[in-house]
């Protein structure tokens, strides 16, 4: 299936899990901006060096660097392959830049899927994930504690508050109940993609 998606949701909402399923079921390219930044910094590419400068100084990575990385990745996909953008865009400025980028690539955006989930349930999920990491003696993710999560959820809500009206106006916005089980959320997303 040739479909191009943006997934929007707070940390712990299940975007990564659903992205994995979509990649498996539909052969989509998963574009995680966090992964792109880490790869570019590790490889010390020109964009990676710019990103490292921002990260080392504690600043946000400039939009043009993130857009450049997304453009490089999307330009490398097979012509018939769709994509999932995860963690991008986070602001209207980034959404507008993405719109221009996709126009230049002659590529439509089909759906922007918002993962709706109550904060209390997110806290429970992150607590469980942290416990499982400790029990399995695997490294705990930096966002796997409730205090960090609350801060990240607040930042997410602030940053993305204007994104939902932006995409709603373009009739691209879809919402899924991310409080449901993994299979139910997957079924809801599949149903959206078929319509």
C-alpha positions as protocol buffer text, in pm:
chain_id: "A"
residue {
  index: 1
  type: UNK
  ca { x: 0 y: 0 z: 0 }
}
residue {
  index: 2
  type: UNK
  ca { x: 137 y: 340 z: -98 }
}
residue {
  index: 3
  type: UNK
  ca { x: 41 y: 561 z: 195 }
}
residue {
  index: 4
  type: UNK
  ca { x: 222 y: 852 z: 360 }
}
residue {
  index: 5
  type: UNK
  ca { x: 161 y: 913 z: 729 }
}
residue {
  index: 6
  type: UNK
  ca { x: 254 y: 1140 z: 1016 }
}
residue {
  index: 7
  type: UNK
  ca { x: 214 y: 993 z: 1367 }
}
residue {
  index: 8
  type: UNK
  ca { x: 160 y: 1243 z: 1649 }
}
residue {
  index: 9
  type: UNK
  ca { x: 141 y: 1148 z: 2014 }
}
residue {
  index: 10
  type: UNK
  ca { x: 313 y: 1192 z: 2349 }
}
residue {
  index: 11
  type: UNK
  ca { x: 597 y: 965 z: 2466 }
}
residue {
  index: 12
  type: UNK
  ca { x: 459 y: 626 z: 2567 }
}
residue {
  index: 13
  type: UNK
  ca { x: 146 y: 651 z: 2348 }
}
residue {
  index: 14
  type: UNK
  ca { x: 253 y: 355 z: 2133 }
}
residue {
  index: 15
  type: UNK
  ca { x: 365 y: 531 z: 1812 }
}
residue {
  index: 16
  type: UNK
  ca { x: 681 y: 322 z: 1784 }
}
residue {
  index: 17
  type: UNK
  ca { x: 495 y: -6 z: 1831 }
}
residue {
  index: 18
  type: UNK
  ca { x: 235 y: 86 z: 1568 }
}
residue {
  index: 19
  type: UNK
  ca { x: 504 y: 218 z: 1330 }
}
residue {
  index: 20
  type: UNK
  ca { x: 679 y: -123 z: 1348 }
}
residue {
  index: 21
  type: UNK
  ca { x: 354 y: -297 z: 1255 }
}
residue {
  index: 22
  type: UNK
  ca { x: 288 y: -56 z: 968 }
}
residue {
  index: 23
  type: UNK
  ca { x: 640 y: -113 z: 833 }
}
residue {
  index: 24
  type: UNK
  ca { x: 588 y: -489 z: 854 }
}
residue {
  index: 25
  type: UNK
  ca { x: 234 y: -494 z: 711 }
}
residue {
  index: 26
  type: UNK
  ca { x: 264 y: -227 z: 440 }
}
residue {
  index: 27
  type: UNK
  ca { x: 637 y: -204 z: 362 }
}
residue {
  index: 28
  type: UNK
  ca { x: 650 y: 162 z: 464 }
}
residue {
  index: 29
  type: UNK
  ca { x: 973 y: 350 z: 537 }
}
residue {
  index: 30
  type: UNK
  ca { x: 983 y: 451 z: 906 }
}
residue {
  index: 31
  type: UNK
  ca { x: 1140 y: 794 z: 946 }
}
residue {
  index: 32
  type: UNK
  ca { x: 1213 y: 874 z: 1310 }
}
residue {
  index: 33
  type: UNK
  ca { x: 1374 y: 1216 z: 1345 }
}
residue {
  index: 34
  type: UNK
  ca { x: 1543 y: 1106 z: 1669 }
}
residue {
  index: 35
  type: UNK
  ca { x: 1710 y: 818 z: 1483 }
}
residue {
  index: 36
  type: UNK
  ca { x: 1802 y: 1044 z: 1190 }
}
residue {
  index: 37
  type: UNK
  ca { x: 1970 y: 1293 z: 1424 }
}
residue {
  index: 38
  type: UNK
  ca { x: 2163 y: 1024 z: 1610 }
}
residue {
  index: 39
  type: UNK
  ca { x: 2280 y: 866 z: 1282 }
}
residue {
  index: 40
  type: UNK
  ca { x: 2385 y: 1202 z: 1132 }
}
residue {
  index: 41
  type: UNK
  ca { x: 2574 y: 1302 z: 1448 }
}
residue {
  index: 42
  type: UNK
  ca { x: 2750 y: 962 z: 1462 }
}
residue {
  index: 43
  type: UNK
  ca { x: 2843 y: 983 z: 1091 }
}
residue {
  index: 44
  type: UNK
  ca { x: 2956 y: 1347 z: 1132 }
}
residue {
  index: 45
  type: UNK
  ca { x: 2775 y: 1452 z: 811 }
}
residue {
  index: 46
  type: UNK
  ca { x: 2745 y: 1829 z: 748 }
}
residue {
  index: 47
  type: UNK
  ca { x: 2389 y: 1823 z: 891 }
}
residue {
  index: 48
  type: UNK
  ca { x: 2509 y: 1597 z: 1173 }
}
residue {
  index: 49
  type: UNK
  ca { x: 2780 y: 1847 z: 1269 }
}
residue {
  index: 50
  type: UNK
  ca { x: 2520 y: 2126 z: 1281 }
}
residue {
  index: 51
  type: UNK
  ca { x: 2294 y: 1905 z: 1494 }
}
residue {
  index: 52
  type: UNK
  ca { x: 2582 y: 1820 z: 1731 }
}
residue {
  index: 53
  type: UNK
  ca { x: 2661 y: 2190 z: 1781 }
}
residue {
  index: 54
  type: UNK
  ca { x: 2299 y: 2252 z: 1885 }
}
residue {
  index: 55
  type: UNK
  ca { x: 2278 y: 1942 z: 2106 }
}
residue {
  index: 56
  type: UNK
  ca { x: 2612 y: 2014 z: 2277 }
}
residue {
  index: 57
  type: UNK
  ca { x: 2503 y: 2369 z: 2358 }
}
residue {
  index: 58
  type: UNK
  ca { x: 2167 y: 2248 z: 2493 }
}
residue {
  index: 59
  type: UNK
  ca { x: 1973 y: 2422 z: 2215 }
}
residue {
  index: 60
  type: UNK
  ca { x: 1701 y: 2271 z: 1999 }
}
residue {
  index: 61
  type: UNK
  ca { x: 1827 y: 2138 z: 1667 }
}
residue {
  index: 62
  type: UNK
  ca { x: 1736 y: 2403 z: 1407 }
}
residue {
  index: 63
  type: UNK
  ca { x: 1433 y: 2326 z: 1188 }
}
residue {
  index: 64
  type: UNK
  ca { x: 1636 y: 2352 z: 867 }
}
residue {
  index: 65
  type: UNK
  ca { x: 1870 y: 2075 z: 991 }
}
residue {
  index: 66
  type: UNK
  ca { x: 1579 y: 1845 z: 1079 }
}
residue {
  index: 67
  type: UNK
  ca { x: 1405 y: 1921 z: 748 }
}
residue {
  index: 68
  type: UNK
  ca { x: 1731 y: 1855 z: 563 }
}
residue {
  index: 69
  type: UNK
  ca { x: 1765 y: 1514 z: 729 }
}
residue {
  index: 70
  type: UNK
  ca { x: 1401 y: 1426 z: 652 }
}
residue {
  index: 71
  type: UNK
  ca { x: 1450 y: 1536 z: 290 }
}
residue {
  index: 72
  type: UNK
  ca { x: 1763 y: 1319 z: 255 }
}
residue {
  index: 73
  type: UNK
  ca { x: 1579 y: 1015 z: 393 }
}
residue {
  index: 74
  type: UNK
  ca { x: 1259 y: 1062 z: 190 }
}
residue {
  index: 75
  type: UNK
  ca { x: 1464 y: 1114 z: -127 }
}
residue {
  index: 76
  type: UNK
  ca { x: 1625 y: 772 z: -70 }
}
residue {
  index: 77
  type: UNK
  ca { x: 1301 y: 570 z: -55 }
}
residue {
  index: 78
  type: UNK
  ca { x: 1178 y: 355 z: -343 }
}
residue {
  index: 79
  type: UNK
  ca { x: 930 y: 544 z: -569 }
}
residue {
  index: 80
  type: UNK
  ca { x: 642 y: 308 z: -484 }
}
residue {
  index: 81
  type: UNK
  ca { x: 719 y: 304 z: -109 }
}
residue {
  index: 82
  type: UNK
  ca { x: 512 y: 503 z: 138 }
}
residue {
  index: 83
  type: UNK
  ca { x: 647 y: 648 z: 462 }
}
residue {
  index: 84
  type: UNK
  ca { x: 572 y: 711 z: 829 }
}
residue {
  index: 85
  type: UNK
  ca { x: 707 y: 1026 z: 992 }
}
residue {
  index: 86
  type: UNK
  ca { x: 743 y: 975 z: 1367 }
}
residue {
  index: 87
  type: UNK
  ca { x: 842 y: 1270 z: 1589 }
}
residue {
  index: 88
  type: UNK
  ca { x: 812 y: 1522 z: 1307 }
}
residue {
  index: 89
  type: UNK
  ca { x: 666 y: 1773 z: 1256 }
}
residue {
  index: 90
  type: UNK
  ca { x: 634 y: 1909 z: 1609 }
}
residue {
  index: 91
  type: UNK
  ca { x: 546 y: 2271 z: 1525 }
}
residue {
  index: 92
  type: UNK
  ca { x: 345 y: 2456 z: 1260 }
}
residue {
  index: 93
  type: UNK
  ca { x: 671 y: 2595 z: 1119 }
}
residue {
  index: 94
  type: UNK
  ca { x: 797 y: 2239 z: 1070 }
}
residue {
  index: 95
  type: UNK
  ca { x: 458 y: 2132 z: 926 }
}
residue {
  index: 96
  type: UNK
  ca { x: 474 y: 2415 z: 672 }
}
residue {
  index: 97
  type: UNK
  ca { x: 832 y: 2320 z: 581 }
}
residue {
  index: 98
  type: UNK
  ca { x: 723 y: 1956 z: 541 }
}
residue {
  index: 99
  type: UNK
  ca { x: 437 y: 2066 z: 317 }
}
residue {
  index: 100
  type: UNK
  ca { x: 682 y: 2253 z: 89 }
}
residue {
  index: 101
  type: UNK
  ca { x: 924 y: 1958 z: 91 }
}
residue {
  index: 102
  type: UNK
  ca { x: 651 y: 1709 z: -7 }
}
residue {
  index: 103
  type: UNK
  ca { x: 529 y: 1943 z: -283 }
}
residue {
  index: 104
  type: UNK
  ca { x: 884 y: 1962 z: -422 }
}
residue {
  index: 105
  type: UNK
  ca { x: 901 y: 1579 z: -414 }
}
residue {
  index: 106
  type: UNK
  ca { x: 553 y: 1558 z: -573 }
}
residue {
  index: 107
  type: UNK
  ca { x: 447 y: 1341 z: -279 }
}
residue {
  index: 108
  type: UNK
  ca { x: 111 y: 1374 z: -99 }
}
residue {
  index: 109
  type: UNK
  ca { x: 57 y: 1340 z: 275 }
}
residue {
  index: 110
  type: UNK
  ca { x: -241 y: 1107 z: 326 }
}
residue {
  index: 111
  type: UNK
  ca { x: -310 y: 1097 z: 700 }
}
residue {
  index: 112
  type: UNK
  ca { x: -195 y: 1260 z: 1021 }
}
residue {
  index: 113
  type: UNK
  ca { x: -279 y: 1017 z: 1300 }
}
residue {
  index: 114
  type: UNK
  ca { x: -307 y: 1156 z: 1653 }
}
residue {
  index: 115
  type: UNK
  ca { x: -265 y: 906 z: 1938 }
}
residue {
  index: 116
  type: UNK
  ca { x: -515 y: 1019 z: 2204 }
}
residue {
  index: 117
  type: UNK
  ca { x: -435 y: 887 z: 2551 }
}
residue {
  index: 118
  type: UNK
  ca { x: -502 y: 1009 z: 2908 }
}
residue {
  index: 119
  type: UNK
  ca { x: -194 y: 1125 z: 3105 }
}
residue {
  index: 120
  type: UNK
  ca { x: -269 y: 881 z: 3391 }
}
residue {
  index: 121
  type: UNK
  ca { x: -250 y: 583 z: 3157 }
}
residue {
  index: 122
  type: UNK
  ca { x: 76 y: 714 z: 3009 }
}
residue {
  index: 123
  type: UNK
  ca { x: 224 y: 730 z: 3360 }
}
residue {
  index: 124
  type: UNK
  ca { x: 120 y: 367 z: 3422 }
}
residue {
  index: 125
  type: UNK
  ca { x: 274 y: 253 z: 3092 }
}
residue {
  index: 126
  type: UNK
  ca { x: 603 y: 431 z: 3153 }
}
residue {
  index: 127
  type: UNK
  ca { x: 618 y: 292 z: 3508 }
}
residue {
  index: 128
  type: UNK
  ca { x: 567 y: -62 z: 3373 }
}
residue {
  index: 129
  type: UNK
  ca { x: 825 y: -9 z: 3097 }
}
residue {
  index: 130
  type: UNK
  ca { x: 1080 y: 110 z: 3355 }
}
residue {
  index: 131
  type: UNK
  ca { x: 1006 y: -194 z: 3577 }
}
residue {
  index: 132
  type: UNK
  ca { x: 1048 y: -433 z: 3281 }
}
residue {
  index: 133
  type: UNK
  ca { x: 1379 y: -268 z: 3186 }
}
residue {
  index: 134
  type: UNK
  ca { x: 1507 y: -309 z: 3542 }
}
residue {
  index: 135
  type: UNK
  ca { x: 1382 y: -670 z: 3570 }
}
residue {
  index: 136
  type: UNK
  ca { x: 1548 y: -760 z: 3238 }
}
residue {
  index: 137
  type: UNK
  ca { x: 1865 y: -568 z: 3331 }
}
residue {
  index: 138
  type: UNK
  ca { x: 1835 y: -372 z: 3008 }
}
residue {
  index: 139
  type: UNK
  ca { x: 1924 y: -4 z: 2994 }
}
residue {
  index: 140
  type: UNK
  ca { x: 1631 y: 214 z: 3093 }
}
residue {
  index: 141
  type: UNK
  ca { x: 1529 y: 471 z: 2835 }
}
residue {
  index: 142
  type: UNK
  ca { x: 1590 y: 827 z: 2951 }
}
residue {
  index: 143
  type: UNK
  ca { x: 1216 y: 900 z: 2929 }
}
residue {
  index: 144
  type: UNK
  ca { x: 1124 y: 593 z: 3137 }
}
residue {
  index: 145
  type: UNK
  ca { x: 1043 y: 773 z: 3458 }
}
residue {
  index: 146
  type: UNK
  ca { x: 729 y: 957 z: 3555 }
}
residue {
  index: 147
  type: UNK
  ca { x: 889 y: 1298 z: 3627 }
}
residue {
  index: 148
  type: UNK
  ca { x: 1070 y: 1310 z: 3293 }
}
residue {
  index: 149
  type: UNK
  ca { x: 754 y: 1184 z: 3124 }
}
residue {
  index: 150
  type: UNK
  ca { x: 536 y: 1459 z: 3274 }
}
residue {
  index: 151
  type: UNK
  ca { x: 779 y: 1724 z: 3152 }
}
residue {
  index: 152
  type: UNK
  ca { x: 794 y: 1569 z: 2803 }
}
residue {
  index: 153
  type: UNK
  ca { x: 414 y: 1536 z: 2783 }
}
residue {
  index: 154
  type: UNK
  ca { x: 375 y: 1903 z: 2882 }
}
residue {
  index: 155
  type: UNK
  ca { x: 632 y: 2004 z: 2619 }
}
residue {
  index: 156
  type: UNK
  ca { x: 458 y: 1783 z: 2363 }
}
residue {
  index: 157
  type: UNK
  ca { x: 117 y: 1936 z: 2440 }
}
residue {
  index: 158
  type: UNK
  ca { x: 255 y: 2289 z: 2417 }
}
residue {
  index: 159
  type: UNK
  ca { x: 447 y: 2228 z: 2096 }
}
residue {
  index: 160
  type: UNK
  ca { x: 176 y: 2038 z: 1914 }
}
residue {
  index: 161
  type: UNK
  ca { x: -131 y: 2234 z: 2028 }
}
residue {
  index: 162
  type: UNK
  ca { x: -134 y: 2429 z: 1701 }
}
residue {
  index: 163
  type: UNK
  ca { x: -57 y: 2124 z: 1482 }
}
residue {
  index: 164
  type: UNK
  ca { x: -397 y: 1959 z: 1519 }
}
residue {
  index: 165
  type: UNK
  ca { x: -591 y: 2262 z: 1384 }
}
residue {
  index: 166
  type: UNK
  ca { x: -329 y: 2299 z: 1106 }
}
residue {
  index: 167
  type: UNK
  ca { x: -390 y: 1944 z: 983 }
}
residue {
  index: 168
  type: UNK
  ca { x: -763 y: 1946 z: 1066 }
}
residue {
  index: 169
  type: UNK
  ca { x: -799 y: 2247 z: 833 }
}
residue {
  index: 170
  type: UNK
  ca { x: -631 y: 2039 z: 558 }
}
residue {
  index: 171
  type: UNK
  ca { x: -870 y: 1747 z: 632 }
}
residue {
  index: 172
  type: UNK
  ca { x: -578 y: 1514 z: 708 }
}
residue {
  index: 173
  type: UNK
  ca { x: -631 y: 1471 z: 1084 }
}
residue {
  index: 174
  type: UNK
  ca { x: -737 y: 1130 z: 1217 }
}
residue {
  index: 175
  type: UNK
  ca { x: -759 y: 1028 z: 1583 }
}
residue {
  index: 176
  type: UNK
  ca { x: -709 y: 684 z: 1737 }
}
residue {
  index: 177
  type: UNK
  ca { x: -782 y: 572 z: 2090 }
}
residue {
  index: 178
  type: UNK
  ca { x: -426 y: 495 z: 2204 }
}
residue {
  index: 179
  type: UNK
  ca { x: -562 y: 383 z: 2543 }
}
residue {
  index: 180
  type: UNK
  ca { x: -689 y: 64 z: 2374 }
}
residue {
  index: 181
  type: UNK
  ca { x: -476 y: -250 z: 2340 }
}
residue {
  index: 182
  type: UNK
  ca { x: -204 y: -280 z: 2075 }
}
residue {
  index: 183
  type: UNK
  ca { x: -417 y: -498 z: 1844 }
}
residue {
  index: 184
  type: UNK
  ca { x: -720 y: -270 z: 1875 }
}
residue {
  index: 185
  type: UNK
  ca { x: -514 y: 40 z: 1791 }
}
residue {
  index: 186
  type: UNK
  ca { x: -360 y: -144 z: 1493 }
}
residue {
  index: 187
  type: UNK
  ca { x: -709 y: -242 z: 1370 }
}
residue {
  index: 188
  type: UNK
  ca { x: -830 y: 118 z: 1408 }
}
residue {
  index: 189
  type: UNK
  ca { x: -532 y: 247 z: 1206 }
}
residue {
  index: 190
  type: UNK
  ca { x: -584 y: -21 z: 936 }
}
residue {
  index: 191
  type: UNK
  ca { x: -947 y: 80 z: 910 }
}
residue {
  index: 192
  type: UNK
  ca { x: -846 y: 446 z: 865 }
}
residue {
  index: 193
  type: UNK
  ca { x: -600 y: 354 z: 590 }
}
residue {
  index: 194
  type: UNK
  ca { x: -863 y: 163 z: 394 }
}
residue {
  index: 195
  type: UNK
  ca { x: -1099 y: 464 z: 375 }
}
